[in-house]
């Protein structure tokens, strides 16, 4: 549990997949930790250290204008750091919108132009996943949160206590969890009506039995 630690601010992806050569890992982690401290970010390191691929989640403030500005500055400096080590922005998870804007730091203009020309050959109308790697959206654009974050607070019929571990995964997973719970309740109703347990998934058994 590195994303949602009880009693601590929520932690998010961002610079969570960098990689260097294994012999450089120790020095790189120390420099990355110093950079995080300079920005007052907290986060645990984990991942695939045998291959020097580093995962982490950090407590970025993505709900204020100053917080987003600070997040962007950190991402740019962290990218510069891993490039100085001859490493990669993404060792495993890929770049996408989260880091594509930073790719020129790693590849340089000539290689980026080659990527652009290659994509244009196969996708001349730029309809396949636009804005993700070539001519990407900015890394601080289209954020799930952002300074104007004002999530919908619907009135519900089922109770979802805010103290449960599942609910702490808001906003990214709570909707999926709630949907799954509703599906299990529906399965119980269906089983009760049909008197056939075969229509009840095993995961719904505790709900149906009242446990």
C-alpha positions as CSV (number, residue, x, y, z in Angstrom):
1,X,0.0,0.0,0.0
2,X,2.0,3.0,-1.3
3,X,-0.7,4.9,-2.9
4,X,-3.2,5.3,0.0
5,X,-1.5,5.1,3.3
6,X,-3.9,5.6,6.3
7,X,-3.4,9.0,7.9
8,X,-1.2,10.4,5.1
9,X,-2.0,12.4,1.9
10,X,-2.9,10.5,-1.2
11,X,-0.1,9.5,-3.5
12,X,-0.2,9.5,-7.2
13,X,1.6,8.2,-10.3
14,X,3.7,10.5,-12.4
15,X,7.4,9.8,-12.2
16,X,6.8,6.2,-11.2
17,X,8.6,4.0,-13.8
18,X,12.1,5.3,-14.3
19,X,15.0,2.9,-15.0
20,X,18.8,3.1,-15.1
21,X,21.5,0.4,-15.5
22,X,21.8,-1.7,-12.4
23,X,25.3,-0.5,-11.4
24,X,24.0,3.0,-11.3
25,X,20.9,2.3,-9.2
26,X,22.2,3.2,-5.8
27,X,23.5,6.6,-6.8
28,X,20.4,7.3,-8.8
29,X,18.1,6.5,-5.9
30,X,20.0,8.8,-3.6
31,X,19.8,11.7,-6.1
32,X,16.1,11.0,-6.8
33,X,15.4,11.1,-3.1
34,X,17.3,14.4,-2.7
35,X,15.2,15.8,-5.5
36,X,12.0,14.6,-3.9
37,X,13.1,16.2,-0.6
38,X,13.8,19.5,-2.3
39,X,10.2,19.5,-3.5
40,X,8.9,18.2,-0.2
41,X,7.5,15.1,-1.8
42,X,7.2,11.8,0.1
43,X,7.1,8.3,-1.5
44,X,8.5,4.8,-1.0
45,X,10.7,3.1,-3.7
46,X,9.9,-0.3,-4.9
47,X,9.8,-2.2,-8.2
48,X,12.3,-4.4,-9.9
49,X,15.6,-3.4,-8.4
50,X,17.5,-6.3,-10.0
51,X,16.7,-4.6,-13.3
52,X,17.0,-1.1,-11.8
53,X,13.4,-0.3,-12.7
54,X,12.0,2.0,-9.9
55,X,8.3,2.4,-9.1
56,X,7.0,4.9,-6.6
57,X,4.0,7.0,-5.7
58,X,4.4,10.6,-4.5
59,X,2.1,13.0,-2.6
60,X,1.7,15.5,-5.4
61,X,-0.8,18.3,-4.8
62,X,-2.9,18.1,-8.0
63,X,-5.8,20.1,-6.8
64,X,-4.3,23.6,-6.7
65,X,-2.7,25.8,-9.3
66,X,0.5,26.1,-7.3
67,X,0.6,22.3,-6.7
68,X,0.2,21.5,-10.4
69,X,2.9,24.0,-11.3
70,X,5.2,22.4,-8.7
71,X,4.4,18.9,-10.1
72,X,5.3,20.0,-13.6
73,X,8.6,21.5,-12.4
74,X,9.4,18.3,-10.5
75,X,8.6,16.1,-13.5
76,X,10.9,18.1,-15.7
77,X,13.8,18.0,-13.3
78,X,13.3,14.3,-12.5
79,X,13.4,13.6,-16.3
80,X,16.7,15.5,-16.6
81,X,18.1,13.5,-13.7
82,X,17.4,10.1,-15.2
83,X,18.6,11.2,-18.6
84,X,21.9,12.3,-17.0
85,X,22.2,8.7,-15.7
86,X,21.7,7.4,-19.2
87,X,18.4,5.9,-18.1
88,X,14.8,5.8,-19.3
89,X,11.7,7.7,-18.2
90,X,9.7,4.5,-18.5
91,X,11.3,1.1,-17.8
92,X,8.1,-1.0,-17.9
93,X,4.8,0.9,-18.0
94,X,5.2,3.0,-21.2
95,X,5.0,6.8,-21.5
96,X,1.6,7.9,-22.8
97,X,0.2,11.2,-21.8
98,X,1.9,11.1,-18.4
99,X,5.5,11.5,-19.7
100,X,5.4,11.8,-23.6
101,X,6.0,15.5,-23.4
102,X,9.4,14.7,-21.8
103,X,10.5,12.2,-24.4
104,X,12.6,14.8,-26.4
105,X,14.8,15.1,-23.3
106,X,15.7,11.4,-23.7
107,X,15.7,10.9,-27.5
108,X,16.5,14.3,-28.9
109,X,15.0,16.1,-31.9
110,X,16.3,13.8,-34.6
111,X,14.9,10.6,-33.2
112,X,11.6,12.3,-32.3
113,X,11.3,13.5,-35.9
114,X,11.9,9.9,-37.0
115,X,9.1,8.7,-34.7
116,X,6.8,11.4,-36.2
117,X,7.6,10.3,-39.8
118,X,7.1,6.7,-39.0
119,X,3.7,7.3,-37.4
120,X,2.7,9.4,-40.3
121,X,3.4,6.5,-42.7
122,X,1.0,4.2,-40.9
123,X,-1.5,6.8,-39.6
124,X,-1.5,9.7,-42.0
125,X,-4.7,11.2,-40.5
126,X,-3.5,10.8,-36.9
127,X,-6.5,8.9,-35.8
128,X,-4.8,6.2,-33.8
129,X,-4.3,7.3,-30.2
130,X,-3.5,10.9,-30.9
131,X,-1.8,13.2,-28.4
132,X,0.0,10.4,-26.5
133,X,3.5,10.1,-27.9
134,X,4.0,12.3,-30.9
135,X,2.8,15.9,-30.5
136,X,1.4,14.9,-27.1
137,X,-0.8,16.7,-24.6
138,X,1.1,18.5,-21.9
139,X,1.8,16.4,-18.8
140,X,-0.2,18.8,-16.7
141,X,-3.1,18.9,-19.2
142,X,-6.3,16.9,-18.9
143,X,-5.6,15.9,-15.3
144,X,-8.1,13.7,-13.5
145,X,-8.0,16.2,-10.7
146,X,-6.6,19.8,-11.3
147,X,-7.4,23.1,-9.7
148,X,-11.1,23.0,-10.7
149,X,-11.6,19.5,-9.3
150,X,-15.2,19.3,-8.0
151,X,-16.3,15.7,-8.1
152,X,-20.0,14.7,-8.2
153,X,-21.3,13.7,-4.9
154,X,-24.3,11.5,-5.7
155,X,-26.9,10.4,-3.1
156,X,-26.6,6.7,-2.7
157,X,-28.8,4.0,-1.3
158,X,-26.0,1.7,-0.1
159,X,-23.6,2.6,2.7
160,X,-19.9,2.8,1.8
161,X,-18.1,3.8,5.0
162,X,-15.3,6.2,4.4
163,X,-13.1,4.3,6.8
164,X,-13.0,1.2,4.6
165,X,-9.8,0.4,2.7
166,X,-11.7,0.1,-0.5
167,X,-13.2,3.6,-0.3
168,X,-9.7,5.1,0.3
169,X,-8.9,4.3,-3.3
170,X,-11.0,7.2,-4.4
171,X,-11.2,8.6,-7.0
172,X,-9.6,6.0,-9.3
173,X,-11.1,2.8,-8.0
174,X,-14.1,3.6,-5.9
175,X,-16.5,3.6,-8.9
176,X,-15.3,0.2,-9.9
177,X,-15.6,-1.1,-6.3
178,X,-19.1,0.3,-6.0
179,X,-20.0,-1.2,-9.3
180,X,-18.7,-4.6,-8.3
181,X,-20.7,-4.4,-5.0
182,X,-23.8,-3.5,-6.8
183,X,-23.3,-6.4,-9.2
184,X,-23.0,-8.8,-6.2
185,X,-26.2,-7.4,-4.7
186,X,-28.0,-7.9,-8.0
187,X,-26.7,-11.5,-8.1
188,X,-28.2,-12.1,-4.7
189,X,-31.5,-10.8,-5.7
190,X,-31.4,-12.9,-8.9
191,X,-30.5,-16.0,-6.9
192,X,-33.3,-15.4,-4.4
193,X,-35.8,-15.0,-7.1
194,X,-34.7,-18.0,-9.1
195,X,-33.7,-20.1,-6.1
196,X,-30.7,-21.2,-8.1
197,X,-27.3,-20.6,-6.6
198,X,-25.6,-21.2,-9.9
199,X,-26.4,-17.6,-10.8
200,X,-24.5,-16.3,-7.8
201,X,-20.8,-15.7,-8.3
202,X,-18.6,-17.2,-5.4
203,X,-17.5,-13.6,-4.5
204,X,-21.1,-12.7,-3.7
205,X,-21.6,-15.6,-1.3
206,X,-20.7,-13.6,1.9
207,X,-23.2,-10.9,0.9
208,X,-25.9,-13.3,0.1
209,X,-25.4,-15.2,3.3
210,X,-25.4,-12.0,5.4
211,X,-21.8,-12.4,6.5
